[in-house]
Amino acid sequence: MEEIKFTEETIEDFLQEKIKSGNKPETIAEYRRILQKFQKELLPENVLRENTLQQWKNTMQQEGKLAVRTINRRLAVVNQYLHFMGERNWQVSCMPLGDTEQTVLQRGEYIRLLQAAKQQKKEQLYFIIKSICTLGLHIWELPQMTVDFVKKGSGVFCGNGQERKVVIPRSFQRELVDYCKRSNMEHGAIFRSQRGTNIHRITINAAMKQLCQMADVAPEKVNPRCLLRLYEQTQKQLQDNVSMLLLQYYDKLLEAEEMMTGWETYEDPISVEDKSASGQ
């Protein structure tokens, strides 16, 4: 086959097949956006040829405007469409993730995201972002953020065959309690969709991306993974600082004990070492 149709009708046929396969509405909406974007790039043509997707991949890569993960997501969706249309041989490989994809969200950028959410009056999103970065939560743990847990201030979260204790810092707990009162939540999970169901990862990602421009933060840094990485780095930095303080305190304790019980020392061993190194 030299070419295949790529029209609104064939796109809808593909999406209907995905719906039958059990894909969530958020996923279908993302697929539709990507395919319509690709279709717009091809206008006025409404067909795909063997090298069409490869050309789009090259164009996105050369422009350098998109993160590699974003490009790969687009390619993956079109690859699925090609498979649906019976042209698996036209599929292209995704780009390898380089060091630039390990982008770290800085603490100042995180603060700007919270400020942007507050300015846009997106209260639920504000608390989702803060819960991930303050408590180290994964998206699949959000349903365990219940009113009862917030009031107690601590609890055991379960998932992936593991348990871990989560403690809410006092200042954040006060914020969450007030949020529950304002939202008239008396029981159950505090993060729910308008339909009362658990919020899908894609919905959370999309909502976070809407903060990027106002917060002046690169879109590739704004996702649950980067927020969790910032939490982990902050915890490590705090632990390193505490370890250093303990070491300094222990050193002073030993010096005080040496003054009371130690043998008399005529030279500072560090000074002797410095002299040896300098050849004196």
HELIX and SHEET records of a PDB file:
HELIX    1   1 GLU A    8  LYS A   20  1                                  13    
HELIX    2   2 PRO A   25  LEU A   42  1                                  18    
HELIX    3   3 THR A   52  GLU A   63  1                                  12    
HELIX    4   4 VAL A   68  PHE A   84  1                                  17    
HELIX    5   5 ARG A   88  TRP A   90  5                                   3    
HELIX    6   6 ASP A   99  GLN A  102  5                                   4    
HELIX    7   7 ARG A  107  GLN A  119  1                                  13    
HELIX    8   8 GLU A  123  LEU A  135  1                                  13    
HELIX    9   9 ILE A  139  GLN A  144  5                                   6    
HELIX   10  10 VAL A  147  LYS A  152  1                                   6    
HELIX   11  11 ARG A  170  ARG A  182  1                                  13    
HELIX   12  12 ARG A  201  LYS A  209  1                                   9    
HELIX   13  13 CYS A  212  ALA A  215  1                                   4    
HELIX   14  14 PRO A  219  LYS A  221  5                                   3    
HELIX   15  15 PRO A  224  THR A  261  1                                  38    
HELIX   16  16 PRO A  269  SER A  278  1                                  10    
SHEET    1   A 2 GLU A   3  LYS A   5  0                                        
SHEET    2   A 2 VAL A  47  ARG A  49 -1                                        
SHEET    1   B 2 SER A 154  GLY A 159  0                                        
SHEET    2   B 2 GLN A 162  VAL A 167 -1                                        
END                                                                             
